[in-house]
Amino acid sequence: MRYNILVTGGAGYLGSILVPELLKSGHGVIVLDNFMYGQNSLLDCCSNENFDVVRGDAREENSLSPLLKNVDYIIPLAALVGAPLCSRDKIGTITTNKDSIASIARLSSKEQRIIYPCTNSGYGIGHKDIYCTEETPLKPISLYGKAKVEAEKILLDRGNSISLRLATVFGIAPRMRIDLLVNDFTYRAVKDKFVVVFEGHFKRNYIHIRDVARAFIHAINNFDSMKNEPYNVGLSDANLSKLELCSKIKEQLPDFVYIEAPVGEDPDKRDYIVSNEKIEKTGFRPLCSLEMGIKELIKAYRIITNSKYSNV
Ligand SMILES: NC(=O)c1ccc[n+]([C@@H]2O[C@H](COP(=O)([O-])OP(=O)(O)OC[C@H]3O[C@@H](n4cnc5c(N)ncnc54)[C@H](O)[C@@H]3O)[C@@H](O)[C@H]2O)c1
């Protein structure tokens, strides 16, 4: 089946991989994005007849309403992403991450299908050795996590929606983010050759960006049997502490040195292990391991560098 799909925030990190994959699958895609990072991530899509793009604010109903008219699916990616950015712009967070989702729920028809990217950081601080499932109560600790979880509830209450609770994403994309844990530690390992780790035993779950795109396409292809439920999406063999992640990076970069800080703490208190069994039971299998992602990042960081104010 060929569908028309609206992707808000489609020029972002996830969108810049997902949108070309949706086009490759034969779907028509229209992106609404305010290009707040000056990104040029979707230029490669512009020659595709099935692609269109609008520069605008997903919070403005005047921008949103006309785009909702002729689409079968809505994938609302537009958000202020990550706890540090959200604590810097609290009003922007509520209006973008929650209110604009409520507008989509209200302005769309009940027949239109929504696939939403939630975050598994909604699990907050987990219990040692107990896997968080979709039944585990959500206790987000940051404003980012709270707004994402509230938006998920709005959509699941609306119905005809699927929520993908994504693990921390890693891997390279045309709109790159090096503030995500695996991407960040690998960047430091390549460029600085050392990391000082705070709260090294805190565990997180991870997923490659191309597997995230596959998960969205899997949800489109299996919508009726998956709808009205949340699904954790992560690598089941990668519930790793920060120190274990460092040792995985060191396997590929033997000169990398990491130490756990004897004093100080990380403001990010997320610590949980996650079960991804529910989506696996629907037939979804990630294809990219953490090792593959680290290898890809090491290559890409020979190209990318953050040296605007340095001679080297
Ligand atoms: N990357 C992850 O690890 C991860 C994990 C779980 C969930 N998510 C969710 O996935 C989605 C995409 O995240 P990302 O990592 O691609 O982040 P990103 O910051 O790269 O992408 C966000 C996009 O939204 C756009 N945007 C922001 N405000 C907008 C507005 N008002 N109107 C229109 N466009 C706007 C930005 O320009 C950007 O293109 C977000 O909803 C995020 O919460 C991401």
The ligand as an SDF file (V2000), in Angstrom:
LIG
                    3D

 44 48  0  0  0  0  0  0  0  0999 V2000
   16.9730   10.8500   19.3020 N   0  0  0  0  0  0  0  0  0  0  0  0
   16.5360   10.1040   20.3110 C   0  0  0  0  0  0  0  0  0  0  0  0
   17.3250    9.4220   21.0170 O   0  0  0  0  0  0  0  0  0  0  0  0
   15.0410   10.0500   20.6000 C   0  0  0  0  0  0  0  0  0  0  0  0
   14.5970    9.0830   21.5350 C   0  0  0  0  0  0  0  0  0  0  0  0
   13.2330    9.0370   21.8080 C   0  0  0  0  0  0  0  0  0  0  0  0
   12.3470    9.8910   21.2050 C   0  0  0  0  0  0  0  0  0  0  0  0
   12.8140   10.8240   20.3210 N   0  0  0  0  0  0  0  0  0  0  0  0
   11.8390   11.7300   19.7030 C   0  0  0  0  0  0  0  0  0  0  0  0
   12.0030   11.7230   18.2920 O   0  0  0  0  0  0  0  0  0  0  0  0
   11.6620   13.0080   17.7580 C   0  0  0  0  0  0  0  0  0  0  0  0
   12.8040   13.5300   16.8940 C   0  0  0  0  0  0  0  0  0  0  0  0
   13.9840   13.6450   17.6830 O   0  0  0  0  0  0  0  0  0  0  0  0
   15.4030   13.9360   17.0090 P   0  0  0  0  0  0  0  0  0  0  0  0
   16.4130   13.1760   17.7800 O   0  0  0  0  0  0  0  0  0  0  0  0
   15.2760   13.7500   15.5540 O   0  0  0  0  0  0  0  0  0  0  0  0
   15.6000   15.4850   17.3940 O   0  0  0  0  0  0  0  0  0  0  0  0
   15.9560   16.7560   16.4630 P   0  0  0  0  0  0  0  0  0  0  0  0
   16.1350   17.9000   17.3930 O   0  0  0  0  0  0  0  0  0  0  0  0
   17.0750   16.3980   15.5570 O   0  0  0  0  0  0  0  0  0  0  0  0
   14.6380   16.9330   15.5880 O   0  0  0  0  0  0  0  0  0  0  0  0
   13.5610   17.7600   15.9310 C   0  0  0  0  0  0  0  0  0  0  0  0
   13.0840   18.4370   14.6720 C   0  0  0  0  0  0  0  0  0  0  0  0
   11.9310   19.2120   14.9780 O   0  0  0  0  0  0  0  0  0  0  0  0
   12.0780   20.4920   14.3800 C   0  0  0  0  0  0  0  0  0  0  0  0
   11.2630   21.4080   15.1860 N   0  0  0  0  0  0  0  0  0  0  0  0
   11.4530   21.7930   16.4660 C   0  0  0  0  0  0  0  0  0  0  0  0
   10.4800   22.6180   16.8420 N   0  0  0  0  0  0  0  0  0  0  0  0
    9.6450   22.7520   15.7930 C   0  0  0  0  0  0  0  0  0  0  0  0
    8.4520   23.4800   15.5710 C   0  0  0  0  0  0  0  0  0  0  0  0
    7.8950   24.2400   16.5370 N   0  0  0  0  0  0  0  0  0  0  0  0
    7.8520   23.3960   14.3710 N   0  0  0  0  0  0  0  0  0  0  0  0
    8.3870   22.6410   13.3710 C   0  0  0  0  0  0  0  0  0  0  0  0
    9.5170   21.9250   13.5220 N   0  0  0  0  0  0  0  0  0  0  0  0
   10.1340   21.9810   14.7270 C   0  0  0  0  0  0  0  0  0  0  0  0
   13.5720   20.7700   14.3950 C   0  0  0  0  0  0  0  0  0  0  0  0
   13.9480   21.7360   13.4100 O   0  0  0  0  0  0  0  0  0  0  0  0
   14.1230   19.3880   14.0720 C   0  0  0  0  0  0  0  0  0  0  0  0
   14.2050   19.2140   12.6730 O   0  0  0  0  0  0  0  0  0  0  0  0
   11.3400   13.9000   18.9580 C   0  0  0  0  0  0  0  0  0  0  0  0
    9.9440   13.9320   19.1370 O   0  0  0  0  0  0  0  0  0  0  0  0
   12.0070   13.1740   20.1230 C   0  0  0  0  0  0  0  0  0  0  0  0
   11.3750   13.4550   21.3400 O   0  0  0  0  0  0  0  0  0  0  0  0
   14.1370   10.9170   19.9920 C   0  0  0  0  0  0  0  0  0  0  0  0
  1  2  1  0
  2  3  2  0
  2  4  1  0
  4  5  1  0
  4 44  2  0
  5  6  2  0
  6  7  1  0
  7  8  2  0
  8  9  1  0
  8 44  1  0
  9 10  1  0
  9 42  1  0
 10 11  1  0
 11 12  1  0
 11 40  1  0
 12 13  1  0
 13 14  1  0
 14 15  2  0
 14 16  1  0
 14 17  1  0
 17 18  1  0
 18 19  2  0
 18 20  1  0
 18 21  1  0
 21 22  1  0
 22 23  1  0
 23 24  1  0
 23 38  1  0
 24 25  1  0
 25 26  1  0
 25 36  1  0
 26 27  1  0
 26 35  1  0
 27 28  2  0
 28 29  1  0
 29 30  1  0
 29 35  2  0
 30 31  1  0
 30 32  2  0
 32 33  1  0
 33 34  2  0
 34 35  1  0
 36 37  1  0
 36 38  1  0
 38 39  1  0
 40 41  1  0
 40 42  1  0
 42 43  1  0
M  CHG  2   8   1  16  -1
M  END
$$$$
